[in-house]
Amino acid sequence: MIRIHNSMTGDKQELKPLTPGCIGMYVCGDTVYDLSHMGHARSKIAFDVVRRYLVYRGYEINFVRNITDIDDKIIRRAAETQQSIGELTAHNIAAMHRDYDALGILRPDHEPRATDYVQQMIDLTQKLIEKGYAYVADNADVMYSVARFAPYGRLSGRRLGDLRAGARVDIDEAKRDPLDFVLWKHSKPGEPAWPSPWGSGRPGWHIECSAMAEVFLGTRFDIHGGGLDLKFPHHENEIAQSCAASGDSFAQVWMHNGFVTIDDEKMSKSLGNFFTIREALKVVRDPEVIRYFFVSSHYRGPLNYSLQQLDQADAALTGALESVVRCARCRMLTEDEHCYICASTERDAALLCVVESPSDVVAIEQSGSYRGRYFVLMGHLSPLDRIGPDELGVRELAAILAEGTVRELIVATNPTVEGEATAHFLGEVASKLGVCASRIAHGVPMGGELEYVDGGTLAHALSGRRSFS
């Protein structure tokens, strides 16, 4: 059973996928008017870990992360830098991908860009107007009527009366209620615009995620994630839009990661107190130090960023790696001894793990072990279909394991419950996960001959193997 803290209820609840064995997951992506900073990195790494762990547990994940490539900040930055909006966003999207790749963050299954789904946003806005949840204001903007949606504020724990008391309305503002928010903005001279039933304009920020989530995940899906700063008003507004339009419940579980702070103040582009990912990459010896810095603290709590904190993360990562290396060497224990880290016997450890360096870690992992948690957190677990063609040795072993040869040999040489459990586990890993990056057994080169160095089980299994294409 997996239990997840749901921001909507404030409690941990059992994860019950809408479709057994499959999970739909939407995470809010970047607004690409500048380079991605360490606050973005924390959110993306947090949900990368969640995604990898769910895959590790055998779920099929449909992971969606959007890109906002049109909004006021992008328009202003393009004008400041004398670039077209397309040039600015293309440059920053490419830079974002390079930075996230360096941190071991898997690419999403779908990465929709807002400008490719404007028609879906228009359709959703029209539906809200027809249902009485939105109106065309005097200035030609389309507004969402917050008062029409009774559950508004449930996610953030805010009451409409309190929100109105602190709201400010400009004299020329066309809102009927100070809490109403924009679904469609009328065009201004020189700004990008799309035709709509209400005149030329562009979508508001909040409607983007509602529309794109519905395209890729439907009107109800399993997990919605993002930074704590998005909880209100962005995620609150998403709920209001999507639930009002569809009558469905939208996301079943809401997850929010905490802020990255500098001197106890939230890191933010708008505050000007941010460090970009590439700036941070220049001061660490390995990108995994940054990843470890984030995963070593609880994802929902605040995390203070400093060079001293990175140094501490580097030292802790080194210690963790040394522990995992010792675990890989636990094949030196006697057959009846157990490794103090992984709690597996000499035979199991030799089959399950070898570690060589921070960027060359391979494991077939046992759920719940120290090593299992480590590899999931550090991003060294990946589905078999992500293994490259230069790693055919991995595919070959996976095929052998799935076929049952090793399973049968282990049971034959060690006919105990433990042996059967290990054999079953290996088969399950091979068939469902196919985890690895470069090596499977100690001393095995990529794509080369597979050897079992400790006396036989794997060597015997491979000695009579067929060729696998």
C-alpha positions as CSV (number, residue, x, y, z in Angstrom):
1,M,0.0,0.0,0.0
2,I,1.2,3.5,-0.9
3,R,0.0,6.5,1.2
4,I,0.4,10.1,0.0
5,H,-0.2,13.4,1.8
6,N,-3.1,15.0,0.0
7,S,-2.9,18.8,0.2
8,M,-6.7,19.0,-0.3
9,T,-7.5,17.1,2.9
10,G,-4.3,17.7,4.9
11,D,-4.0,13.9,5.6
12,K,-2.2,11.0,4.2
13,Q,-4.4,8.7,2.1
14,E,-4.0,5.5,0.3
15,L,-3.2,5.8,-3.4
16,K,-6.1,4.2,-5.3
17,P,-5.6,4.7,-9.0
18,L,-8.7,5.3,-11.1
19,T,-7.5,2.7,-13.5
20,P,-5.8,-0.3,-11.7
21,G,-2.1,-0.3,-12.3
22,C,-2.1,3.0,-14.1
23,I,-1.6,6.6,-12.8
24,G,-2.2,9.8,-14.5
25,M,0.0,12.6,-13.1
26,Y,0.1,16.3,-14.0
27,V,2.8,18.7,-12.7
28,C,2.8,22.4,-13.5
29,G,5.8,23.3,-15.6
30,D,7.9,26.5,-16.2
31,T,7.0,29.9,-17.6
32,V,9.9,30.2,-19.9
33,Y,10.7,33.9,-19.8
34,D,14.1,33.2,-18.2
35,L,16.5,30.3,-17.3
36,S,15.2,27.8,-14.8
37,H,16.3,28.4,-11.2
38,M,16.9,26.2,-8.1
39,G,13.2,26.6,-7.0
40,H,12.2,25.0,-10.3
41,A,14.8,22.3,-9.8
42,R,13.4,21.4,-6.4
43,S,9.8,20.9,-7.7
44,K,10.9,18.9,-10.8
45,I,13.2,16.6,-8.8
46,A,10.6,16.1,-6.1
47,F,8.0,14.9,-8.7
48,D,10.7,13.0,-10.6
49,V,11.3,11.0,-7.5
50,V,7.5,10.4,-7.0
51,R,7.3,9.3,-10.6
52,R,10.3,7.0,-10.5
53,Y,9.1,5.4,-7.2
54,L,5.7,4.7,-8.7
55,V,7.3,3.1,-11.7
56,Y,9.5,1.2,-9.3
57,R,6.4,-0.1,-7.6
58,G,5.1,-1.4,-10.9
59,Y,2.7,1.3,-12.0
60,E,2.3,2.6,-15.5
61,I,2.6,6.3,-15.4
62,N,1.2,8.9,-17.8
63,F,3.2,11.9,-16.8
64,V,2.3,15.4,-18.1
65,R,4.2,18.6,-17.5
66,N,3.2,21.7,-19.3
67,I,5.2,24.7,-20.6
68,T,3.8,28.2,-20.4
69,D,5.1,29.9,-23.5
70,I,2.8,33.0,-23.5
71,D,2.1,35.4,-20.7
72,D,2.8,39.0,-19.6
73,K,6.3,38.3,-18.4
74,I,7.3,36.6,-21.6
75,I,5.9,39.5,-23.6
76,R,7.8,42.0,-21.5
77,R,11.1,40.1,-21.6
78,A,10.9,39.7,-25.4
79,A,10.5,43.4,-25.8
80,E,13.3,44.1,-23.4
81,T,15.7,41.8,-25.2
82,Q,14.5,42.8,-28.7
83,Q,13.7,39.2,-29.5
84,S,10.5,37.6,-30.9
85,I,8.5,35.7,-28.4
86,G,9.2,32.5,-30.4
87,E,13.0,33.1,-30.2
88,L,12.9,33.8,-26.5
89,T,10.8,30.8,-25.5
90,A,12.7,28.4,-27.9
91,H,16.0,29.4,-26.3
92,N,14.7,29.1,-22.7
93,I,13.0,25.8,-23.4
94,A,16.2,24.3,-24.9
95,A,18.2,25.6,-21.8
96,M,15.5,24.2,-19.5
97,H,15.9,20.7,-21.1
98,R,19.7,20.8,-20.8
99,D,19.5,21.8,-17.1
100,Y,16.9,19.2,-16.2
101,D,18.7,16.5,-18.1
102,A,21.9,17.3,-16.2
103,L,20.0,16.8,-12.9
104,G,18.7,13.4,-14.0
105,I,15.1,14.5,-14.3
106,L,13.2,12.3,-16.8
107,R,11.5,14.0,-19.7
108,P,7.7,13.9,-19.3
109,D,5.6,11.6,-21.4
110,H,3.8,14.7,-22.7
111,E,5.0,18.3,-22.5
112,P,2.3,20.5,-24.0
113,R,3.0,24.1,-24.8
114,A,0.2,26.6,-24.1
115,T,0.3,28.2,-27.5
116,D,-0.5,24.8,-29.1
117,Y,-3.8,24.4,-27.2
118,V,-5.4,27.8,-27.4
119,Q,-8.5,26.4,-29.1
120,Q,-9.0,24.0,-26.3
121,M,-8.8,26.9,-23.8
122,I,-11.3,28.9,-25.9
123,D,-13.7,25.9,-25.9
124,L,-13.4,25.5,-22.1
125,T,-14.0,29.2,-21.6
126,Q,-17.1,29.1,-23.8
127,K,-18.4,26.2,-21.8
128,L,-18.0,28.1,-18.5
129,I,-19.9,31.1,-20.0
130,E,-22.7,28.8,-21.1
131,K,-22.9,27.3,-17.6
132,G,-23.0,30.7,-15.9
133,Y,-19.6,30.5,-14.3
134,A,-18.0,33.2,-16.5
135,Y,-19.0,36.5,-18.1
136,V,-17.7,38.9,-20.6
137,A,-16.6,42.1,-18.8
138,D,-17.0,45.6,-20.1
139,N,-13.3,45.7,-21.2
140,A,-13.8,42.6,-23.4
141,D,-11.9,40.3,-21.0
142,V,-13.7,37.1,-20.0
143,M,-13.8,36.6,-16.2
144,Y,-14.5,33.7,-14.0
145,S,-17.2,34.4,-11.4
146,V,-15.7,33.0,-8.2
147,A,-18.9,33.4,-6.2
148,R,-20.7,31.0,-8.5
149,F,-18.4,28.1,-7.4
150,A,-19.3,27.3,-3.8
151,P,-16.3,25.0,-2.9
152,Y,-13.8,27.8,-3.8
153,G,-11.0,28.0,-1.2
154,R,-11.2,24.3,-0.2
155,L,-7.7,23.5,-1.3
156,S,-6.0,26.5,0.2
157,G,-8.2,26.6,3.3
158,R,-9.3,30.2,2.6
159,R,-12.8,31.7,3.0
160,L,-14.3,34.0,0.4
161,G,-15.2,36.6,3.0
162,D,-11.6,36.8,4.2
163,L,-10.3,36.9,0.7
164,R,-12.6,39.8,-0.3
165,A,-11.6,41.8,2.8
166,G,-8.0,41.8,1.7
167,A,-8.7,42.3,-2.0
168,R,-7.9,45.5,-3.9
169,V,-9.9,46.6,-7.0
170,D,-8.5,49.2,-9.4
171,I,-10.9,52.0,-10.4
172,D,-10.9,50.9,-14.0
173,E,-11.2,47.2,-13.3
174,A,-14.2,45.5,-14.9
175,K,-14.6,42.7,-12.4
176,R,-18.0,42.2,-10.8
177,D,-16.3,40.7,-7.8
178,P,-12.7,41.5,-6.6
179,L,-12.0,37.8,-6.5
180,D,-12.9,37.1,-10.1
181,F,-10.0,36.2,-12.4
182,V,-9.3,36.3,-16.1
183,L,-10.0,33.4,-18.4
184,W,-9.4,35.3,-21.7
185,K,-7.6,38.7,-22.1
186,H,-8.4,41.1,-24.9
187,S,-5.5,41.9,-27.2
188,K,-3.5,45.1,-26.9
189,P,-1.5,46.7,-29.7
190,G,1.7,44.7,-30.5
191,E,0.8,41.7,-28.4
192,P,0.2,38.2,-29.8
193,A,-3.4,37.4,-30.2
194,W,-5.8,34.6,-31.3
195,P,-9.3,35.0,-32.7
196,S,-12.1,34.1,-30.3
197,P,-15.9,34.6,-30.0
198,W,-15.1,37.6,-27.7
199,G,-12.6,39.2,-30.1
200,S,-8.9,38.8,-30.5
201,G,-6.9,38.0,-27.4
202,R,-5.0,35.4,-25.5
203,P,-5.7,32.9,-22.7
204,G,-5.3,33.7,-19.0
205,W,-2.7,31.7,-17.1
206,H,-5.0,29.6,-15.0
207,I,-7.1,28.2,-17.9
208,E,-4.0,26.7,-19.6
209,C,-3.5,23.9,-17.1
210,S,-7.2,23.0,-16.9
211,A,-7.4,22.7,-20.7
212,M,-4.1,20.8,-21.2
213,A,-4.8,18.4,-18.3
214,E,-8.1,17.5,-19.8
215,V,-6.6,16.9,-23.2
216,F,-4.0,14.4,-21.9
217,L,-5.6,13.0,-18.7
218,G,-9.3,13.6,-19.0
219,T,-11.6,15.4,-16.6
220,R,-10.5,13.2,-13.6
221,F,-7.1,11.9,-12.9
222,D,-4.9,10.7,-10.1
223,I,-2.2,13.2,-9.0
224,H,-1.7,16.9,-9.5
225,G,1.6,18.3,-8.3
226,G,3.4,21.6,-8.1
227,G,5.2,24.1,-5.9
228,L,3.5,25.4,-2.7
229,D,3.4,28.9,-4.3
230,L,0.9,27.5,-6.9
231,K,-1.6,26.2,-4.3
232,F,-3.3,29.6,-4.2
233,P,-4.5,31.1,-6.5
234,H,-3.4,29.0,-9.4
235,H,-4.4,25.5,-8.3
236,E,-7.5,26.8,-6.5
237,N,-8.5,28.4,-9.8
238,E,-7.8,25.3,-11.8
239,I,-10.2,23.4,-9.6
240,A,-12.9,26.0,-10.0
241,Q,-12.6,26.0,-13.8
242,S,-12.3,22.3,-14.4
243,C,-14.9,21.1,-11.9
244,A,-17.4,23.8,-13.0
245,A,-17.0,22.9,-16.6
246,S,-17.0,19.1,-16.4
247,G,-19.0,18.4,-13.2
248,D,-16.2,16.0,-12.4
249,S,-13.7,16.0,-9.5
250,F,-10.5,16.8,-11.4
251,A,-7.4,15.6,-9.4
252,Q,-7.9,13.0,-6.7
253,V,-4.6,13.8,-4.9
254,W,-2.8,17.1,-4.7
255,M,0.9,17.3,-3.8
256,H,2.9,20.4,-3.2
257,N,6.6,20.8,-2.6
258,G,8.0,23.4,-0.2
259,F,9.9,26.6,-1.1
260,V,13.6,27.0,-1.6
261,T,14.6,30.0,0.5
262,I,17.6,32.3,0.7
263,D,18.0,33.8,4.1
264,D,14.5,32.5,5.0
265,E,12.9,34.3,2.0
266,K,11.3,32.4,-0.9
267,M,13.6,32.1,-3.9
268,S,11.8,33.8,-6.8
269,K,12.5,35.4,-10.1
270,S,10.1,38.2,-9.3
271,L,12.0,39.0,-6.1
272,G,15.4,38.8,-7.9
273,N,16.9,36.6,-5.3
274,F,17.3,33.4,-7.3
275,F,20.2,31.3,-8.5
276,T,19.8,29.5,-11.9
277,I,20.4,25.8,-12.2
278,R,23.4,26.4,-14.4
279,E,25.0,28.7,-11.9
280,A,24.6,26.0,-9.3
281,L,26.0,23.4,-11.6
282,K,29.2,25.4,-11.9
283,V,30.0,25.2,-8.2
284,V,29.5,21.5,-7.6
285,R,31.7,18.6,-8.6
286,D,28.8,16.5,-9.9
287,P,25.1,17.3,-10.7
288,E,24.1,14.5,-8.3
289,V,25.2,16.8,-5.4
290,I,22.3,19.1,-6.3
291,R,19.9,16.3,-6.6
292,Y,21.0,14.9,-3.3
293,F,20.7,18.3,-1.7
294,F,17.0,18.4,-2.6
295,V,16.1,14.7,-1.8
296,S,17.9,14.7,1.6
297,S,15.1,16.9,3.1
298,H,11.3,16.4,3.2
299,Y,9.8,17.5,0.0
300,R,7.0,19.5,1.7
301,G,9.3,21.5,4.0
302,P,11.2,24.7,3.3
303,L,14.9,24.3,2.2
304,N,17.5,27.0,2.6
305,Y,20.0,27.3,-0.3
306,S,23.6,28.2,0.2
307,L,27.0,27.1,-0.9
308,Q,27.6,25.7,2.6
309,Q,24.5,23.6,2.3
310,L,25.8,22.2,-1.1
311,D,29.1,21.3,0.5
312,Q,27.3,19.5,3.3
313,A,25.2,17.6,0.6
314,D,28.4,16.7,-1.2
315,A,29.9,15.2,2.0
316,A,26.7,13.3,2.8
317,L,26.4,12.0,-0.8
318,T,30.0,10.7,-0.6
319,G,29.1,8.8,2.6
320,A,26.0,7.4,1.1
321,L,27.9,6.1,-1.9
322,E,30.6,4.5,0.3
323,S,27.8,2.7,2.1
324,V,26.3,1.5,-1.1
325,V,29.7,0.3,-2.3
326,R,30.2,-1.6,0.9
327,C,26.8,-3.1,0.3
328,A,27.9,-4.2,-3.2
329,R,30.9,-5.9,-1.6
330,C,28.8,-7.8,0.9
331,R,29.2,-10.8,-1.4
332,M,32.4,-11.2,0.7
333,L,30.2,-12.2,3.7
334,T,29.6,-15.8,4.5
335,E,26.4,-17.3,3.0
336,D,24.5,-17.1,6.3
337,E,25.6,-13.5,7.2
338,H,23.4,-10.5,6.3
339,C,24.6,-7.2,5.0
340,Y,23.8,-4.5,7.6
341,I,22.6,-2.2,4.9
342,C,20.5,-4.3,2.5
343,A,19.7,-7.2,4.8
344,S,20.3,-9.7,2.0
345,T,22.5,-12.8,1.9
346,E,25.8,-13.1,0.1
347,R,24.2,-14.8,-2.8
348,D,21.4,-12.3,-3.2
349,A,23.7,-9.3,-2.9
350,A,26.0,-10.5,-5.6
351,L,23.1,-11.0,-7.9
352,L,21.4,-7.7,-7.1
353,C,23.9,-4.9,-6.9
354,V,27.2,-3.4,-8.0
355,V,28.2,0.2,-7.6
356,E,31.2,1.8,-9.3
357,S,30.8,5.6,-9.2
358,P,28.2,8.3,-8.7
359,S,27.4,8.3,-12.4
360,D,27.8,4.6,-13.0
361,V,25.4,3.0,-10.6
362,V,23.4,-0.1,-11.5
363,A,21.0,-2.1,-9.5
364,I,18.2,-4.6,-9.6
365,E,16.7,-3.4,-6.3
366,Q,14.7,-4.9,-3.5
367,S,11.7,-2.8,-2.5
368,G,12.2,-1.0,0.8
369,S,16.0,-1.6,1.1
370,Y,18.5,1.2,1.7
371,R,19.8,0.7,-1.8
372,G,16.3,0.7,-3.3
373,R,15.5,4.1,-1.7
374,Y,18.9,5.5,-2.8
375,F,18.6,4.5,-6.4
376,V,15.1,5.8,-6.7
377,L,16.0,9.2,-5.1
378,M,19.2,9.6,-7.2
379,G,17.4,8.8,-10.4
380,H,19.2,5.5,-11.3
381,L,16.0,3.5,-11.9
382,S,14.5,3.6,-15.3
383,P,12.1,1.5,-17.4
384,L,13.6,-1.0,-19.8
385,D,12.4,0.8,-22.9
386,R,14.6,3.8,-21.9
387,I,17.8,1.7,-22.1
388,G,19.9,2.6,-25.1
389,P,21.1,0.3,-27.9
390,D,24.7,0.4,-26.5
391,E,23.4,-1.5,-23.5
392,L,22.4,-4.7,-25.2
393,G,24.0,-6.7,-22.4
394,V,21.3,-5.4,-20.1
395,R,18.6,-6.4,-22.5
396,E,20.1,-9.8,-22.9
397,L,20.2,-10.5,-19.2
398,A,16.6,-9.2,-18.8
399,A,15.5,-11.6,-21.5
400,I,17.3,-14.5,-19.7
401,L,15.8,-13.6,-16.4
402,A,12.3,-13.2,-17.8
403,E,12.6,-16.6,-19.6
404,G,13.2,-18.3,-16.3
405,T,16.6,-19.8,-16.7
406,V,18.2,-18.0,-13.7
407,R,15.0,-18.5,-11.7
408,E,15.2,-22.2,-12.2
409,L,18.9,-22.5,-11.4
410,I,18.6,-20.5,-8.2
411,V,15.8,-22.6,-7.0
412,A,17.8,-25.8,-7.9
413,T,21.0,-24.6,-6.1
414,N,19.2,-23.1,-3.1
415,P,15.8,-24.8,-2.8
416,T,14.6,-22.7,0.1
417,V,11.8,-20.2,0.5
418,E,14.4,-17.4,0.3
419,G,15.8,-18.8,-2.9
420,E,12.4,-19.0,-4.5
421,A,11.6,-15.5,-3.4
422,T,14.8,-14.2,-4.8
423,A,14.2,-16.0,-8.1
424,H,10.7,-14.6,-8.3
425,F,11.9,-11.1,-7.5
426,L,14.5,-11.3,-10.2
427,G,11.9,-12.4,-12.8
428,E,9.6,-9.6,-11.7
429,V,12.3,-7.0,-12.0
430,A,13.3,-8.2,-15.4
431,S,9.8,-8.4,-16.8
432,K,8.4,-5.2,-15.2
433,L,11.2,-2.8,-14.6
434,G,14.3,-3.7,-16.6
435,V,16.3,-1.4,-14.4
436,C,20.0,-0.7,-15.1
437,A,22.3,1.7,-16.9
438,S,25.5,0.0,-17.7
439,R,26.4,-3.1,-15.6
440,I,24.4,-6.0,-14.2
441,A,26.9,-8.2,-12.4
442,H,30.3,-7.2,-10.9
443,G,32.9,-6.7,-13.6
444,V,30.5,-6.9,-16.6
445,P,31.2,-4.4,-19.3
446,M,28.4,-2.8,-21.4
447,G,27.2,-5.1,-24.1
448,G,30.0,-7.6,-23.3
449,E,30.2,-11.1,-21.8
450,L,28.2,-11.4,-18.6
451,E,30.1,-13.1,-15.8
452,Y,29.1,-13.9,-12.3
453,V,32.3,-13.6,-10.3
454,D,31.3,-15.4,-7.2
455,G,31.3,-19.0,-8.3
456,G,28.7,-19.9,-10.6
457,T,25.0,-19.3,-10.6
458,L,24.9,-16.6,-13.2
459,A,27.8,-18.0,-15.1
460,H,26.1,-21.4,-15.4
461,A,22.9,-19.8,-16.4
462,L,24.6,-17.9,-19.2
463,S,27.0,-20.7,-20.4
464,G,24.3,-22.3,-22.5
465,R,22.3,-19.3,-23.4
466,R,20.9,-18.6,-26.9
467,S,21.5,-15.3,-28.7
468,F,18.9,-12.7,-28.1
469,S,18.1,-10.2,-30.7
